[in-house]
Amino acid sequence: MQHYRVAILGCRGRGTAAGRAYHQHPRTEVVALCDLVPELLATLGDELGVAARYDDLDRMIETESPDIVAIPTGTEFHYPLAMRVLEHGVHIDIEKPICTTLAEADAVLARAAEQGVQVAVHHQGRSGGALQAVKAAIAEGRIGGLRYVQGSGKGYYGGYGLMNIATHSLNAMLGVVGPVQSVQAVALTDGRPITPEDVVPSPSGMGYIAGEHVTAALAFECGISGTLLQHRFPKVDSTAYMIEIYGTEGRLYWKSGAPWFLSTPHFAPGQSEWQPLAPIVPEHYDPAGPAAVEDYQFADEYVQALDEGRAHECSGKAGRHVLEILMGIFESGARGQRVDLPQADREHPLLRWREEHGMGLPSPMPRPYAEWLAAEDCRLGRGAS
Ligand SMILES: NC(=O)c1ccc[n+]([C@@H]2O[C@H](COP(=O)([O-])OP(=O)(O)OC[C@H]3O[C@@H](n4cnc5c(N)ncnc54)[C@H](O)[C@@H]3O)[C@@H](O)[C@H]2O)c1
């Protein structure tokens, strides 16, 4: 059986997670690391026992001939780095969200297709054991027919929550109920519908966003509907991050690592209880090892996909469709109209909206989230930055 050679481009938090997963998986080997910061290379290289350490990605790929290059870097760098890596004709594992505009995502997918390589977008929840258990329960008919799906974020500023967290929830929804045909959204900032002035650069380099509280209705191609909430809470609360699938005879609840089942379609306190389901995890995963289980399963799915010459379950196309939904939500929130997918205009809808109002790019904002929030609250007249 083929073993896949993996190089990690970017060795901070997510690069460390990817490195541990590909290191622990029996069919993948981390053969090289690249970062601009020598200390990060040393720390991850020493942990994984990888001696091939580079500060130049082209030299790394030419010298080490990896099969897969992981690109766990800040989101604004996904597009230029992916295009550079794809020149070498290698498969990529790119962090989420795939890019900051649809035009960029289109270019990445087109170049990958020309090179005959795969793009996987690191929505590890979709290929993880909790969602596998949810999908198995649906396939066994435990909730009857699908009726509705809903998801919530963690309480980040809404537009940022869309790019950062909803990218995961949406890909999990796509894995369960398939593609979205149209979206309709309400986007409020400071309690009123957004205006072009409310379009701001995202924290963490995730492009442009708008909306402090975003509520979106989704129409899936399979004929069911869903809702997605990304509302700013006073304090970020991870317990709020989940999706729930309603069936005609029961319900399923998913969050990373934790699938649950309700045997009645309507929850009534005291009359029905949620039951935990066991996540479906490969037998060869060793929980005592350093890899997080969902990152390990993401690597495992890549191995199987490449063996079979097919796309990863978290494919580039799925990652781009997630971005189509996100951009559709922004556009619908801005214009107050339904947006049909996939949209013909692939540039950022919020920037187009500003242009139509004679406005150029918004002023820069701080990149770190806490500083960004302080600046946004100041813009909204809520106190000193
Ligand atoms: N999948 C998840 O659960 C999850 C969780 C958190 C963040 N993310 C995503 O991960 C990404 C950020 O990951 P992070 O926080 O580890 O990134 P980071 O920006 O903190 O670190 C990226 C590293 O890449 C290096 N780098 C950047 N450009 C380079 C180049 N040209 N050559 C060599 N090295 C280069 C930097 O020096 C840095 O060390 C974002 O896209 C974010 O959305 C995903």
The ligand as an ORCA input file, in Angstrom:
! r2SCAN-3c Opt
* xyz 0 1
  N      -9.792     23.734     11.141
  C      -9.860     24.326     12.323
  O     -10.407     23.797     13.281
  C      -9.222     25.662     12.497
  C      -9.084     26.223     13.777
  C      -8.465     27.457     13.884
  C      -8.009     28.116     12.750
  N      -8.195     27.554     11.517
  C      -7.719     28.199     10.305
  O      -6.316     28.035     10.289
  C      -5.721     29.149      9.654
  C      -4.751     29.794     10.590
  O      -3.917     28.799     11.158
  P      -2.881     29.240     12.284
  O      -3.651     29.978     13.323
  O      -2.061     28.087     12.680
  O      -2.037     30.251     11.366
  P      -1.024     31.389     11.765
  O      -1.307     32.507     10.823
  O      -1.003     31.610     13.251
  O       0.347     30.692     11.401
  C       0.715     30.462     10.077
  C       2.194     30.133     10.017
  O       2.520     30.069      8.636
  C       3.748     30.691      8.431
  N       3.799     31.201      7.054
  C       2.981     32.121      6.502
  N       3.356     32.357      5.223
  C       4.418     31.549      4.967
  C       5.250     31.346      3.831
  N       5.077     32.016      2.698
  N       6.253     30.442      3.937
  C       6.445     29.764      5.093
  N       5.694     29.934      6.192
  C       4.699     30.814      6.140
  C       3.799     31.818      9.443
  O       5.143     32.175      9.762
  C       3.088     31.201     10.644
  O       3.985     30.598     11.536
  C      -6.852     30.097      9.290
  O      -7.206     29.903      7.938
  C      -7.975     29.663     10.203
  O      -9.262     29.911      9.673
  C      -8.769     26.338     11.394
*
